[in-house]
Amino acid sequence: MAPTIYLPMDAMREIKIAVSRAVKANKLAVPAVSEADLFSHPLDIRLIDLEQVDGNTTLREQILIVALAKRRDAQKVFEFGTFDGKTSANLAANLGPEAEILTIDLEAAQAGATRMSIGKKDLRFVRKDQIGAKLGSFSGVVQLFGDTGRFDFSPWYRTRDLVFVDACHEYQYVRNDTEIAFKLLQPSGLLIWHDYGTWVGVTRALNEFYVLDPRFRALRHIAGTAICFLEVGLDHPEEPPPVCRVL
Ligand SMILES: C[S@@+](CC[C@H](N)C(=O)[O-])C[C@H]1O[C@@H](n2cnc3c(N)ncnc32)[C@H](O)[C@@H]1O
């Protein structure tokens, strides 16, 4: 039998292999927390409706997004991916009259002119009759239109205390939108992503951010949902290197 030869591997190569294994197996590298870990008190939340169509977050996820926003007393919000406006409307209904919620979506007519390519599955959500159909009576919500890969977000840099990333699910877009989300955030704030574990591009991007990028050390997945969140600017206890969790 041929002898086994062990080649030296540097730490970065080991981490890259860990990430690619995790993604190939569609494993979730981001540590999970339960709702009970996050909320010990009864939640006081108003919901605009209970309808859930393909493309929306689930009822449980809506409650958790609003609860996370209320826990941080978020007032300045940016949502990536308006869709029918349900999440923005629910945030407006819960964050008080002073809250300002900006939400951006891509008009169907612009779908062929995006900076990066958008897959068929995402195009189903882009092609709709109206963006933000559920936003009618919410004056605190401002709709913006454009491709998150091209839009000029700079007027709102460092102004937001919550950014919700839920637009195109392609890996390159999730990376792009996440970097912009960091720029939009004040020194302290909350980032939330949807579709972790359900869309490959989102899962891969967040797995990689968590394993490779120290800014994401406190990233957490809420068990039983597709939500990940990161509280930026808070002191988090020291943690072991994430690569241990992936392997
Ligand atoms: C899953 S839906 C968002 C759901 C919504 N956030 C909610 O909570 O109900 C994704 C949205 O992202 C939009 N979108 C896709 N690619 C985009 C892009 N490049 N720029 C802006 N919006 C995009 C789609 O038009 C679609 O409305």
The ligand as a Tripos MOL2 file, in Angstrom:
@<TRIPOS>MOLECULE
LIG
   27    29     1     0     0
SMALL
NO_CHARGES

@<TRIPOS>ATOM
      1 C1        -37.8470   37.9190   -2.1210 C.3       1 LIG1
      2 S1        -38.3540   39.4260   -2.7340 S.3       1 LIG1
      3 C2        -38.2520   40.4720   -1.3130 C.3       1 LIG1
      4 C3        -39.2820   40.2010   -0.2570 C.3       1 LIG1
      5 C4        -39.4940   41.3300    0.6990 C.3       1 LIG1
      6 N1        -38.2400   41.8360    1.2470 N.3       1 LIG1
      7 C5        -40.3960   40.8900    1.8230 C.2       1 LIG1
      8 O1        -39.9490   40.8420    2.9670 O.co2     1 LIG1
      9 O2        -41.5660   40.5970    1.5590 O.co2     1 LIG1
     10 C6        -36.9270   39.9600   -3.6270 C.3       1 LIG1
     11 C7        -37.1150   41.3180   -4.2890 C.3       1 LIG1
     12 O3        -35.8320   41.7770   -4.7270 O.3       1 LIG1
     13 C8        -35.9930   42.4680   -5.9410 C.3       1 LIG1
     14 N2        -34.7140   42.4770   -6.6550 N.ar      1 LIG1
     15 C9        -34.1230   41.4450   -7.3050 C.ar      1 LIG1
     16 N3        -32.9710   41.8380   -7.8560 N.ar      1 LIG1
     17 C10       -32.8050   43.1390   -7.5300 C.ar      1 LIG1
     18 C11       -31.8010   44.1070   -7.8090 C.ar      1 LIG1
     19 N4        -30.7040   43.7950   -8.5230 N.pl3     1 LIG1
     20 N5        -31.9450   45.3570   -7.3330 N.ar      1 LIG1
     21 C12       -33.0530   45.6920   -6.5960 C.ar      1 LIG1
     22 N6        -34.0310   44.8060   -6.2810 N.ar      1 LIG1
     23 C13       -33.9200   43.5520   -6.7520 C.ar      1 LIG1
     24 C14       -37.0900   41.7070   -6.6580 C.3       1 LIG1
     25 O4        -37.7320   42.5320   -7.6270 O.3       1 LIG1
     26 C15       -38.0120   41.2790   -5.5120 C.3       1 LIG1
     27 O5        -39.0750   42.1730   -5.3710 O.3       1 LIG1
@<TRIPOS>BOND
     1     1     2 1
     2     2     3 1
     3     2    10 1
     4     3     4 1
     5     4     5 1
     6     5     6 1
     7     5     7 1
     8     7     8 2
     9     7     9 1
    10    10    11 1
    11    11    12 1
    12    11    26 1
    13    12    13 1
    14    13    14 1
    15    13    24 1
    16    14    15 ar
    17    14    23 ar
    18    15    16 ar
    19    16    17 ar
    20    17    18 ar
    21    17    23 ar
    22    18    19 1
    23    18    20 ar
    24    20    21 ar
    25    21    22 ar
    26    22    23 ar
    27    24    25 1
    28    24    26 1
    29    26    27 1
@<TRIPOS>SUBSTRUCTURE
     1 LIG1         1 GROUP 0 **** ****
